[in-house]
Amino acid sequence: MHRARRWGYLCMTGLGLAIVSLSGCQTWEGGQTLPSGRYLEHPPQYILPDPPFPLTRELADQEEKAGLLNGLPRDGAPTPAAAPAVPTPVMPAPIPAPAAPAAPAAPPGN
């Protein structure tokens, strides 16, 4: 009787170890799934980086409308520029008058 019970415990222990070893050690801890023992066998996944603005068609439409507001035609060609304004002439500063000659010094002893 003891042998049959011992064989039963041994079989249950072996079955439990087989299930644990075949299922890996993937656990759920704090909102993250930790990898199993075979995570190095899987090929890496490349995830493209997100564009700066994810809605590319909407962005193109907005840029087109902004170009229309800035005076650009629909085909994107710039409109001819207006003639530059003529700058007004700057008057030069007046030339300072020469300084008056210094008065002669009084003779000493007078």
C-alpha positions as CSV (number, residue, x, y, z in Angstrom):
1,M,0.0,0.0,0.0
2,H,2.8,2.4,0.8
3,R,4.5,1.6,-2.5
4,A,1.3,2.4,-4.5
5,R,0.9,5.7,-2.7
6,R,4.6,6.5,-3.1
7,W,4.3,5.8,-6.9
8,G,1.2,8.0,-7.1
9,Y,3.0,10.9,-5.3
10,L,6.1,10.4,-7.5
11,C,3.9,10.4,-10.7
12,M,2.0,13.5,-9.6
13,T,5.3,15.3,-8.8
14,G,6.8,14.3,-12.2
15,L,3.6,15.5,-14.0
16,G,3.7,18.8,-12.1
17,L,7.3,19.4,-12.9
18,A,6.7,18.5,-16.6
19,I,3.8,21.0,-16.8
20,V,5.8,23.7,-15.1
21,S,8.9,23.2,-17.3
22,L,6.9,23.1,-20.5
23,S,4.8,26.1,-19.8
24,G,7.8,28.3,-19.2
25,C,8.0,30.9,-16.4
26,Q,5.8,33.6,-17.9
27,T,4.2,35.5,-15.1
28,W,2.1,38.6,-14.6
29,E,3.8,41.1,-12.3
30,G,2.7,44.7,-11.8
31,G,0.9,45.1,-15.2
32,Q,3.7,43.6,-17.2
33,T,4.2,40.1,-18.7
34,L,7.6,38.8,-17.9
35,P,9.2,36.6,-20.6
36,S,9.3,32.9,-20.7
37,G,12.5,30.9,-20.8
38,R,12.4,30.8,-24.6
39,Y,12.1,34.5,-25.4
40,L,15.5,34.5,-27.1
41,E,14.2,32.0,-29.7
42,H,11.7,34.4,-31.1
43,P,12.6,36.9,-33.9
44,P,12.7,40.5,-32.8
45,Q,9.7,42.7,-33.7
46,Y,10.5,46.0,-35.3
47,I,7.9,48.7,-34.6
48,L,8.3,51.8,-36.8
49,P,8.6,55.1,-34.9
50,D,5.5,57.3,-34.9
51,P,5.5,60.3,-37.2
52,P,5.5,63.7,-35.5
53,F,1.9,64.2,-36.6
54,P,0.1,60.9,-37.1
55,L,-2.7,62.2,-39.3
56,T,-0.7,62.8,-42.5
57,R,-3.6,63.5,-44.8
58,E,-5.1,65.9,-42.4
59,L,-1.8,67.7,-42.0
60,A,-1.4,68.0,-45.8
61,D,-4.9,69.4,-46.0
62,Q,-4.1,71.9,-43.3
63,E,-0.8,72.9,-44.9
64,E,-2.6,73.4,-48.2
65,K,-5.2,75.6,-46.6
66,A,-2.5,77.6,-44.8
67,G,-0.7,78.1,-48.1
68,L,-3.9,79.4,-49.7
69,L,-4.2,81.9,-46.9
70,N,-0.6,83.0,-47.4
71,G,-1.2,83.8,-51.1
72,L,0.1,80.5,-52.6
73,P,-2.0,79.1,-55.4
74,R,-3.4,75.5,-55.2
75,D,-0.6,73.9,-57.3
76,G,2.0,75.1,-54.7
77,A,3.9,77.5,-57.1
78,P,4.7,80.8,-55.4
79,T,3.1,83.9,-56.7
80,P,5.4,86.6,-58.2
81,A,6.7,88.9,-55.6
82,A,5.8,92.6,-55.5
83,A,8.4,95.2,-56.4
84,P,10.5,96.1,-53.4
85,A,9.7,99.5,-51.8
86,V,12.2,102.3,-52.6
87,P,13.9,103.3,-49.3
88,T,13.7,106.9,-48.3
89,P,17.1,108.7,-48.4
90,V,18.7,109.3,-45.1
91,M,19.8,112.8,-44.4
92,P,23.4,113.0,-43.2
93,A,24.1,114.5,-39.8
94,P,25.2,118.2,-39.9
95,I,29.0,118.8,-39.7
96,P,29.8,120.5,-36.4
97,A,31.3,124.0,-36.5
98,P,34.9,124.4,-35.6
99,A,35.6,125.3,-32.0
100,A,36.2,129.0,-31.3
101,P,39.9,129.9,-30.6
102,A,40.8,130.0,-26.9
103,A,41.1,133.5,-25.4
104,P,44.7,134.5,-24.7
105,A,45.8,134.0,-21.1
106,A,46.3,137.1,-18.9
107,P,49.9,137.9,-18.2
108,P,51.0,137.0,-14.8
109,G,51.5,139.6,-12.2
110,N,49.0,142.2,-13.4
